[in-house]
Amino acid sequence: MPSRTVQHMLAKAGESFSQVVMAARLRRARVHLLDPVYADLSVADIAFHCGFLDVSSFYRAFRAAYNVTPKSLREQAGTIPPE
């Protein structure tokens, strides 16, 4: 499918490609933060693993999307990495 067609379809849905990508990255990060398998990774490592280049922008986007910081979510879920 041509990229222009995808852009038109997303525009009709009120979204952009970058918004779709951001939402997917945030969902993946949330899953990793809640999964005990990833408890040995820091929040920054998870952010980088999910495609974020800057930890502070990850924190801002995550808090805006889920109304909780990544660290707080991890604490609530009981999946805090060992120090």
N, C-alpha and C positions, 0 to 999 in steps of 0.2 A: 504494500500500500504506500503510495507516495506520502512524503512527510507533510506536504501541504494539505492533503486530505485529512490526515490526523489532526493537524492544527485546526482545521475547520470544525471537525467533530468535537474536539475539546472546547473550542470557543462556543459552540452551541450548548455545551454542557456547563459553560461558565467557568472553565478551568484552563490552565495553561500546562504545557508539558513540564515546566519546572515545578509547578505545584503538585503534579502527579508524582514526580520523582521525589520531591521533598516528603510527601505523605508516605510513600513507600519506605523511604529511609527511616523515617520516624517510627513507623510500625515495626520495622525490623529491629531497631534499637530497643524499643519497648519490650519486644519478645525476648531479646537477649538479656535485658536488665532483670526480667522476671524469672529467667531460666537459671536454676542452680548450676547447670553445666558451665555457664559463663561466669560463675562467681569469682573465679580467679583473675578475671579481666577487670581493669579499672574502667570507670565511666569514660575516660578519655580514649582508652583502647577500643571500647565498643563504638564510640562516636567515629573514630577513624575507620574502623572495620565496616561501618555502615555508610561510608562515603563522605563524611564531614571532614573538612580541612581545618576547621577551627573549633576548639572546644567551647568557647564562649558563645559562638553562633549556634552550636548544637544545643546548649543549655537554653538559650532564648527561644529557639524554635520548639524545643520539647515542652517547655513550660507553657508556651502559647497554645500548643496543640492539646496538651493533657492537663493543664492547670496544676502541675506538680513538677518539681525538679527531678531529674534522673536519679540523683542520690536519694531523695525522699521516697521515690517509688521503690527503689531497691530496699531501703530500710523497712518500708511497710510490708514488702513481700518477704522479708527475712532472707534475702539473698545478698547480704553484704559480704564483700570479699574479705578474706583474712588479711590483717595488717602485719 
